[in-house]
Amino acid sequence: MELNPTELKPAINRLKRAQGQLAAVTRMLEEGRDCKDVVTQLAAVSKALDRAGFAIIATGLEQCLAKEDGSMDKADMEKLFLSLA
C-alpha cells in the first residue's frame, strides 16, 4: 500500500523536527553537556518519532479501509502498531 504524501505532511514535518532535535543531541554530547539535558532532549526525539510513526500507521489504516484493496489485513496492521510499542 502506497501512502499519500499530502496526507502525511504533518508526519513529515514532525520527522524533520525530530531530525533537528537529534542533531542537537549529537551536538550536546560533543560539547559535553549535562546528562539530564541530553536525556531530556533525547526523550523528546523519541516521542516525536513515535508520534510520527503512529500518524503514518493511522493514515495507512484509513486509506486501507477506504480502498479495501486487500493489500493489508487486520493482522498486518496490528503488527505495524506493535512494532512501535
trRosetta pair geometry for C-beta under 8 A, 3 or more apart (Angstrom, degrees):
i j d omega theta_ij theta_ji phi_ij phi_ji
1 60 6.1 111 105 -155 134 98
1 63 6.7 144 176 103 125 119
1 64 6.0 -34 -119 -85 163 92
1 67 7.9 159 -132 57 111 144
1 69 7.2 148 -100 62 95 125
1 71 4.5 152 -57 96 88 140
1 72 5.6 -54 -15 -15 133 115
3 7 7.2 -120 175 67 86 108
3 8 5.7 54 146 -41 124 137
3 56 6.9 -31 -116 -158 165 85
3 59 6.2 68 -147 114 114 119
3 60 5.9 -61 -91 -83 107 85
3 63 6.9 176 -121 13 62 160
4 7 4.3 63 86 13 108 109
4 8 6.7 160 89 -9 57 92
4 59 7.5 -126 48 169 85 122
4 63 6.8 166 -2 -93 103 140
5 8 5.5 -70 -144 47 35 107
5 9 7.3 73 154 -63 64 69
5 12 7.3 39 -163 -48 82 144
6 9 6.2 -12 -168 -35 36 107
7 59 5.3 148 128 -150 117 127
7 63 7.6 154 70 -60 163 117
8 11 4.7 -54 -169 46 81 115
8 12 5.6 87 128 -29 89 97
8 55 7.4 126 -138 129 73 105
8 56 6.4 38 -129 -107 117 76
8 59 5.8 -167 -82 73 83 175
9 12 5.6 -54 -144 36 31 114
9 13 6.3 32 157 -19 65 105
10 13 5.7 -54 -148 36 32 112
10 14 6.3 35 153 -21 65 105
10 55 6.3 -115 96 -173 104 154
11 14 5.5 -51 -147 35 33 114
11 15 6.4 35 152 -20 65 104
11 52 4.7 113 -159 -151 83 77
11 55 4.2 -170 -82 97 109 127
11 56 5.2 126 -162 -60 163 80
11 59 7.2 -103 -16 -7 142 139
12 15 5.7 -54 -150 35 31 111
12 16 6.5 32 151 -19 64 104
13 16 5.7 -53 -149 35 33 112
13 17 6.4 35 152 -19 65 105
14 17 5.7 -54 -150 36 32 113
14 18 6.3 33 150 -20 65 106
14 48 5.5 -172 176 -172 92 90
14 51 6.0 -113 -175 96 153 106
14 52 4.4 -172 98 -79 123 101
14 55 7.1 114 26 23 150 149
15 18 5.5 -51 -145 37 33 113
15 19 6.4 43 151 -27 64 101
15 48 7.6 155 -92 145 33 103
15 49 7.4 69 -112 -109 72 63
15 52 4.9 104 -62 -140 84 161
16 19 5.4 -46 -151 28 33 117
16 20 6.9 34 150 -16 62 101
17 20 5.8 -54 -157 35 35 111
17 21 6.5 35 147 -18 66 105
17 48 6.1 -129 94 -156 101 147
18 21 5.4 -52 -146 38 36 114
18 22 6.2 39 153 -22 67 103
18 45 5.3 107 -157 -148 86 70
18 48 3.8 -177 -82 108 107 131
18 49 5.4 125 -157 -60 160 75
18 52 6.8 -92 -9 -16 143 140
19 22 5.8 -51 -148 34 29 111
19 23 6.6 32 151 -19 61 103
20 23 5.6 -52 -151 34 33 113
20 24 6.6 36 149 -21 63 103
21 24 5.4 -53 -154 33 35 115
21 25 6.6 40 148 -23 66 99
21 41 6.2 -171 -175 -178 94 90
21 44 5.7 -124 -163 104 148 108
21 45 4.5 -172 110 -83 121 89
21 48 6.6 125 29 18 149 152
22 25 5.5 -45 -151 29 38 114
22 26 6.7 40 150 -18 64 101
22 45 5.0 102 -71 -133 77 143
23 26 5.7 -51 -152 35 35 113
23 27 6.4 36 149 -19 65 107
24 27 5.5 -54 -147 38 33 113
24 28 6.2 39 152 -24 66 104
24 41 6.0 -117 106 -172 111 143
25 28 5.6 -52 -147 33 31 114
25 29 6.6 31 154 -18 63 103
25 38 6.2 94 -148 -156 80 77
25 41 5.0 -179 -85 113 87 118
25 42 5.2 92 -123 -78 141 78
25 45 6.3 -56 -27 -24 139 146
26 29 5.9 -56 -153 34 30 110
26 30 6.4 28 151 -17 65 108
27 30 5.7 -56 -148 38 32 112
27 31 6.2 23 155 -13 66 112
28 31 5.8 -64 -146 43 28 106
28 33 4.0 -56 -170 28 87 140
28 37 6.4 -144 -161 114 141 107
28 38 5.0 178 119 -98 131 87
28 41 6.4 129 0 41 158 155
29 32 7.6 40 180 -69 32 29
29 33 7.1 -67 -66 33 26 92
29 38 6.1 85 -70 -128 76 136
33 37 5.2 -82 150 78 118 129
33 38 5.7 142 88 -55 106 96
34 37 4.5 83 71 8 95 108
34 38 7.0 -168 92 -9 48 87
35 38 5.7 -59 -149 37 32 111
35 39 6.1 25 159 -15 69 109
36 39 6.0 -57 -144 39 27 107
36 40 6.2 31 156 -22 63 108
37 40 5.7 -54 -146 34 28 113
37 41 6.4 25 157 -14 63 107
38 41 6.0 -60 -152 39 28 108
38 42 6.1 28 152 -20 65 110
39 42 5.4 -53 -142 38 33 114
39 43 6.3 39 154 -24 65 102
40 43 5.8 -52 -152 31 29 112
40 44 6.8 31 149 -20 61 103
41 44 5.6 -51 -154 31 36 114
41 45 6.7 38 148 -20 65 101
42 45 5.6 -49 -152 32 37 114
42 46 6.5 38 150 -20 65 104
43 46 5.6 -52 -148 36 34 114
43 47 6.3 34 154 -19 66 105
44 47 5.8 -53 -146 37 30 110
44 48 6.3 32 154 -20 64 107
45 48 5.8 -57 -149 36 30 111
45 49 6.4 28 154 -18 65 106
46 49 5.9 -56 -150 36 30 110
46 50 6.4 31 153 -19 64 106
47 50 5.6 -53 -148 36 32 113
47 51 6.3 31 155 -18 66 106
48 51 5.9 -55 -147 37 29 109
48 52 6.3 31 154 -19 64 107
49 52 5.7 -54 -147 37 31 111
49 53 6.3 33 153 -21 64 106
50 53 5.7 -57 -151 36 30 113
50 54 6.4 26 155 -16 66 106
50 84 6.0 122 -140 -180 76 112
51 54 5.8 -53 -145 37 32 109
51 55 6.3 34 154 -20 65 106
52 55 5.7 -55 -148 36 31 112
52 56 6.4 32 153 -21 65 105
53 56 5.7 -54 -149 34 31 111
53 57 6.4 26 155 -14 65 106
53 84 4.6 162 123 -107 140 134
54 57 5.7 -55 -146 40 33 109
54 58 6.1 34 155 -21 66 107
54 81 7.9 52 -118 -128 76 76
54 84 6.4 -175 -64 121 75 167
55 58 5.7 -53 -143 37 30 112
55 59 6.3 31 156 -19 63 106
56 59 5.9 -55 -150 36 29 110
56 60 6.4 29 152 -18 63 108
57 60 5.5 -55 -148 38 33 113
57 61 6.2 35 154 -22 67 104
57 77 7.3 121 -172 -158 100 79
57 80 5.1 165 -122 132 118 121
57 81 6.0 136 168 -80 158 67
57 84 7.2 -116 -21 -11 145 140
58 61 5.6 -51 -146 35 31 112
58 62 6.4 33 153 -20 63 105
59 62 5.7 -53 -149 36 31 113
59 63 6.3 27 154 -14 65 107
60 63 5.8 -57 -146 40 30 108
60 64 6.0 34 154 -24 66 109
60 72 7.4 30 157 30 110 164
60 77 7.6 -178 109 -117 107 94
60 80 7.4 -65 79 136 145 170
61 64 5.5 -54 -144 35 29 115
61 65 6.3 27 158 -17 64 106
61 77 5.6 84 -100 -142 99 133
62 65 6.0 -57 -149 36 27 107
62 66 6.3 24 154 -18 63 111
63 66 5.7 -58 -145 38 32 111
63 67 6.0 12 164 -5 68 113
64 67 6.5 -66 -140 45 23 97
64 68 7.6 81 162 -76 54 35
64 69 7.6 -100 -142 35 60 84
64 71 7.1 -120 -124 61 96 91
64 72 5.2 -59 -127 60 141 113
64 77 7.0 -153 62 -76 164 125
65 68 6.9 15 -168 -62 29 76
70 73 7.5 6 -157 -68 59 82
72 76 4.2 -127 -158 88 85 140
72 77 5.8 98 149 -52 120 84
73 76 5.3 102 50 7 60 103
73 77 7.4 -124 104 -2 33 91
74 77 5.9 -58 -150 39 32 109
74 78 6.2 34 153 -21 67 107
75 78 5.6 -52 -145 36 31 113
75 79 6.3 37 154 -23 63 105
76 79 5.7 -54 -152 33 30 115
76 80 6.7 32 150 -20 63 103
77 80 5.6 -51 -153 32 35 113
77 81 6.6 36 151 -17 66 102
78 81 5.7 -53 -151 36 34 111
78 82 6.2 28 154 -15 67 110
79 82 5.8 -59 -145 41 29 109
79 83 6.4 40 153 -33 63 102
80 83 5.7 -49 -152 21 31 116
80 84 7.6 21 155 -11 59 100
81 84 6.4 -68 -170 33 36 104
81 85 7.2 42 141 -35 67 103
82 85 5.2 -41 -153 12 48 121
